Amino acid sequence: MIYNEISNSDLEMFQITLSNFKKIAESGINEKNEKEIIRTLDYFIPFISNLTANSVFSKLHRVTINKRVVGKNQRIFKISELKYPPSSLVTKYGRCNIKGQSIFYSGSNWLNTMNEMNPENGDMITESVWEVIDEQPLKFSPIFKNQPNIIKDGIPITNLLSREYDELYQKTFGAYPPNLTKKIDMLIQFITDEFTREVTDNHFDYLFSAYFSNKIFTELEAGTIEAIHYPSVKEKLSFNNLAIKADAFDKKYKLIQVSDSVVVKDKNQIGGYITHGLGECELFEFETNQVLWDLSSRKITQPFEVLNNLKDKYKIELNNINNSSN
């Protein structure tokens, strides 16, 4: 394939454009300037380029804060409520989703997902583990340009996955003309900076990463990208998260384990998270969308006296008060 070179002036203009977008991101985004920013992005960055790869992600971990789904500390009985929210309920930007877009977010381990979700004292949470079906690979695009800003015992911490992706990127894009390579590199660095930027409670701060996520999902390689593998901001870029399109997730993953617990000490306190387990389940009825919790002592992780105290103190409901299969 022949790649057309670009001029020095075009490269300089692109650099200025990205610099202006960076200033916009840092100055703050809100409902008033949201649409104008999107129109400007569409006009000045009409292309998307990034590394792509295929890999099998054997197990995914997800933590759900129950009250955000069912409104209170009530056990979750519907499998669908442990996955991604329906698109009709996605009214805010996320790091990898625009409004109205269902994305399954997951982490590499329990602590990683806990830090991402940031539950508070007294929150009932549900951890779900999902296993790949028939070793199906995901076609994904990684975010990889930034390394952790952590030094331990005088040695910088390295995200090995990000380093591997960067090495692959150097080989993949090495045959491009020099200025075109620089332009692509500028764009990927800008995208990485937006993905790895700490945000406030203002969901509009996710607009840039959400915008480019959507372009990766819908435009890169003709919309065939199924997932984005990106470093966790909450983990200072030392671990990675995986965001998957809803249809790809449903086709390639199945639920294998669920456990719920209540947070009795959050990460802001000395020693970090402490949770008291409530129950475990590995039995599901997928046709009717049900988690088949066993309320016998075999699957309850606390003595009944302790369990009753937790239920009273944190207003926990374990019984299925709505036996609907929807």
Secondary structure, 3 states (H helix, E strand, C coil): CCCCCCCHHHHHHHHHHHHHHHHHHHHCCCCCCHHHHHHHHHHHCCCCCCCCEEECCCEEEEEEEHHHHHCCCECCCEHHHHCCCCHHHCCCCECCECCCCCEEEEECCHHHHHHHHCCCCCCEEEEEEEEECCCCCEEEEECCCCCCCCEECCEECCCHHHHHHHHHHHHHCCCCCHHHHHHHHHHHHHHHHHHCCCCCCCHHHHHHHHHHHHHHHHCHHHHCCCEEEEECCCCCCCCEEEEEEHHHHHHHEEEEEEEEEEEEECCCCCCCCEEEEEEEECCEEHHHCEECCCCCHHHECCCHHHHHHHHHHHCCECCCCCCCCC
